[in-house]
């Protein structure tokens, strides 16, 4: 069953096209890569943008949208945004973790926090009272802050044991993730789904689209721009003699 999409469909179609072009670009960048460890970065990044493209297409065509009653007001909710984030954000963290050479416990912690964050954010979006929505938004934002703490602490410490080029790339991607991910709850609280309602649905959709393209396509372009750095990342560090 489809729901009519308003003028914000412009941004959803731009998101669909942007994610699709990003996917094709990453497929092209991955051609000729034979090392299995290096291929992991390309495979993960291709899945990130392809999953996002499908979800943006669903929203643009009215399959990924519904109405939720909050009090006596009907809010238009693009629920496919959350199915996008539920799959793509763990993959982004997996890319970062592989780059840093993180162990399984660190990866599991990051992904667990991420799934918890997205899940509680979705509950906030579908809650029927303003107070409940804000409470769940606070829980989700708290999980985000803990996740970023692990990212800045444990994962960054692990990345410092890599070569200077890998550590520099990790630092760039980590900072990109921190800045962009902190903006998501801000857009939510200022938009139609939050309590302030400063951003109308049209501009809220545009803001999320720009953040998504930056956090997925932009992230992938930076990550995959140098094969030599990725080769360094997957090459075991020689033990000191």
N, C-alpha and C positions, 0 to 999 in steps of 0.2 A: 504494500500500500504506500502510495506516495503522498507527500504534502506539498502544497504550493510554496515555492521559494520566492522571496521578494527580490528587490533590487540588489540585495547583497550577494545575489548569485554571481555577479560580476567578479567578486573577489574569490568566490569558490571555483569558478572556471579558471581564473589566473593561477590559483593554487594547484588545480589539476594539471594544467599545462606545465607549470614550473616544476612540479614533482616528476612528471613524465619526462621532461627534457633532462632533468637531473639524473634520472635513472638511466636514460640512454647514454648520457655522457660518462657515467661511471662504468657502464658496460664496455664502452669504448676504451676507457682508461685501463680496464682490467685485461684487455686482450693481450695475449703474449706473456702474461704472468704465469710462470710454471711452478714456482715454489708454493707448496701447500699452505705453509704458514702465512705467507703474504696474501694468498688468495682469500684467506679468511676475512681480511679487512675489506676487500672488494665485495665479497658475497654479502657480508653484513650490511655494508653501506648501500648496496643495491636494493636489498630487502627493505631498508629504512624508507627510501624514497618511493619504492613501488607500492608498499603498504599505504603510505600517505597518499599517493596518487589515487588509489582505489577508494579510499575513504573520502577524499575531496570530491571525486566523481559522484559518490553516493550522496553527498550533501548537495552538490550542484543540481542533481536530478531529482531531489526530493525524497530519496530513500533513507537518508541519514538525518532526518529532522522530525521533530514531533513537538506537540504543545504540552506544557506542564502548567497546571493550575497552582498558583501561589496566592493563597487567600482567595480573592475574587478576580484576580488578574491572570490571564493566560500568557505565559512566556514561550517564545519560540526557542527551542533547545536543539542545537545540532549535536545529537548524541554520537554521531560517527566520529566526531572530534576525539571522544574519549576512547573509542576502540582503536583509533589511530595511535594515540599516546600510549595506550596500554601495551602495544606491541613495539612501537618504534623507540620509545625512550629507554627501555631496557637494552635494546640493541645498540643505541648510542653509548650507553654506559659500558657495554661489552667491548665496543671498539676502543674506548678510552682505557679500559682495564687491560686489554691485550697489548695496547701500546705501552702501558706502564709495566707490563709483566706481573700483574697482580696475581695473588694466589686465589684458590677457589673460595675460601672463606670471605675474602674481601669482595669478590664478585657477587657471591650470594647475598652478602649484607647490602650492597648497593642496589641490586635488583629487587631484593625483598622490600627495602625502603621505598623504592620507586613504584612498585606495584601497589603498596599500601597508600602511597601518596595519590596515585591516579584513581584508585578505588574510592578513597574517601572524598576526593574531589568530585567524582561522579555522583556520590551520594548527596553532596552539597547541591549539585545542579538539579537533582530530581526531588529534593526535599520540598515539602508543601508549605512551610512557614518560614518567614524571613529569619527568625531567630535560629531555627534549626539549620538553615542554610549557612549562616555565618559561623555557627559552631563547627560544622563539618569542614567549612573552608579553613578555619583556624587549625583544625587537626591536620588537614592536608598540607597546609603551609608549614606547620611545625615539622612534619615528616620531610618536607623539602629542605628545611634548614639543617636537619640532622644529616640528610644525604649529602648536602654540600660540605658539611663539616668533615665527613669521611673522605669526600673527594679531595678537599684541600689538605687534609692531614695524612691519612694512611696511604691513599693512592699517590699523592704527590711525592711522599717520601720514597715510595717504591720507584717512581719514575726517575728520581735523582740518581739512582744507581745505573741508569742507562747512559748511552753516549750523549754528548752535549747537544747534538742535533735532535735526537729523539726527545730528550728532556725539554728542549725548547719548543718542539712541536706539541708535546703534551701540554706544556704550560699555556700555549696559545689556545688550544682546543678547550682546556679546562676553564680558562677565563671566559671564552665565548659561551660555554655552557652556563657558567655562573651568572653572567649578565643577562642572557636571554631567559633562562629558567626563572630568575627572580622577577622578570617582567610579566610572566604568565598570571600569577595570582593577583598582580596589580590590575591587569586588564580585566580579569574576572570580577574583582570587587568594584571596579569603576563602571563596568558594563551593565547590560540588562540582567545578567544572571546574579549580580551582586546587589548591594543595598543602595548604592549611590545613584546608579542609572545615569551617570554623566555621559557615557559613551552610548549612543543609540546602536541598535543592532547592526546597521550598515557599517559603521566605523569600528565596532567591536569585531565584526567578522574580518574586516580589513586588517586590524591590528594582529589578530591571531594568525592570519594568513602570512603576514610579513614575518612574524616570529617563527612560524613553522618552516617557511622557506629558508630563513637564516639558520635555524637550528638543525636543519636536515641537509638541504642542498649546500648551504654555505659551509657547514661542518664537514661534509664529505669532500668538497673541493679542497679545503685546507688539508684534510687528512691524506688525500690520495695524490696531492700535487707532486710529490717526490718519491719515486720508487726506491731511491738509494736510502732514504731515511727509514722507510718501512723495512727494507732489507736489513738495516742496522738494528731495527727493533726486534726482529725475529732471530737474529744471530746470537747464539749463546755467548755470554760474557766469559772470557777466559779467566780461569781461577788464577789468583796471584801465585807466583812460584816462590 
